[in-house]
Amino acid sequence: MRFLIIIILMLSGTAQAQEYNVGIRRITTNVAGVEVSVRVFYPTQETATETKFGPWQLLAAKNSKLSSGQFPLVAISHGFGGNDWNHYLLASRLARSGYIVAAVRHPDDFLRIGQPEITVLRPSELSAAIDAVLKDNRFGSSIDAERIGAFGFSLGGFTVLAASGGNIDYAKITPHCYRPENDPEFCIGEDGGEPLPMWLRARRMLYSMPNVNLTQDVFDSRIKAVVAAAPVGLLFDDMSRTQVPVMLIRAGADQSLRFPYHAENVHKLLPNEHIYHVVEGLHHYAFLSPFPNGIAGEVGEPAKDPDGFDRAKFLAETNQTIVNFFKKTLIRK
């Protein structure tokens, strides 16, 4: 009999009044010789206006001054092939609530997927983003380094769970993907799965993978709380080092990362009581902020929703739940 515990974080409370406007600034760091972009969302008292960032338009104060005070830090890791704008609604909600947010843009996902190096590079990039914001003279002295959290979606969920201490067994992929009918999208490009498209295979032949130590420990003890939404979870075989509070969210109708191989695997491995929130009928990409109309067609499936699903409403509720989780868990002991 399938064992399932669903702990639902209630949404009955109302959101607190927004005290801050949203400041946005881009900084960079470097991992294994490759530049990593970090989009910083932060509380500001300066006037916010409708501001364009490429195809995105947000109510923000670009390159404004950080408000005075001490703020927690939340690092955000996007899903496979995404970018630092994928969770701008969550990042903005956190900034308005008094958090500094480091949204990392992981480089070269398409060229690295299916290679073990990505399991080291992605958590290393998350930690480097935290380092970069802490060392930046515009932010560092205003961050409470004892209150650092992380949010990740899909492959970003894997990233934050790995950084929180999850042990990875990359060898689990091959036997899993020789049964590709169980998890077909995850297994694209893997032995036993559907081959990568020709254009991508051609590009990968010319790509030079950054040199990393595959035995490197990517555990980041500074991370004190984790939210993983629809995470890639198959690779984990031991979560005993993950001793921080965890909110795990599974999309009940996830066709990209199939049950019970991912979120459910993490849920069973986590050693301590945690929030396991299963949203029945929810599709994988519901956690992404809506895409601008000008690029939605190019984005394709991640920009689409089933008939009758209101992504903006879902994210308004879910993002406030995540803010509330960090408020309860990112506290000084």
Buried (B, 14 or more C-beta within 10 A) or exposed (E): EEEEEEEEBEEEEEBEEBEBBBBBBBBEBEBBEEEBBBBBBBBBBBEBEEBEBEEBEBEBBBEBEBBEEEBBBBBBBBBBBBBBBBBBBBBBBBBBBBBBBBBBBBBBBBBBBBBBBBBBBBBBBBBBBBBBBBEBEBBBEBBBEEBBBBBBBBBBBBBBBBBBBBBBEEEBBEEBBEEBEBBBBBBBBBEEBEEBEEEBEEBBEEEEBBEBEEEEEBBBEBBBBBBBBBBBBBBBEEBEBBBBBBBBBBBEEBEBBBBBBBBBBBBBBBEEEBBBBBBEEBBBBBBBBEBBEEEBEEBEEBBEBEEEEEBEEBBBEBBBBBBBBBBEBBEEE
